[in-house]
């Protein structure tokens, strides 16, 4: 996996709490908005919330693995007819706005 994707995950995970152990729904949603994944047409905030909850392990943390899996599921809706891994390129290199 791309180092830039992991850096983006870490940056958004720690957006509101520098010592965060997992990515919150609010931070994941902000990441999706900043990267242009939420477009209001194919992907809405409700879709992001559904996928976030679906990929949250019982009793576990929403970690980098969950982040990648969730992005892949979103890509299937957002990038119809394209390689779903292209969604990683949408996220790579993005950092949260202050």
Secondary structure, DSSP 4 states (H G I P E B T S, - for coil): --HHHHHHHHHHHTSS-TT-SS--HHHHHHHHHHTT---SSSS-HHHHHHHHHHTPPTTS---HHHHHHHHHHHHHHHTTTS-TTHHHHHHTT-----
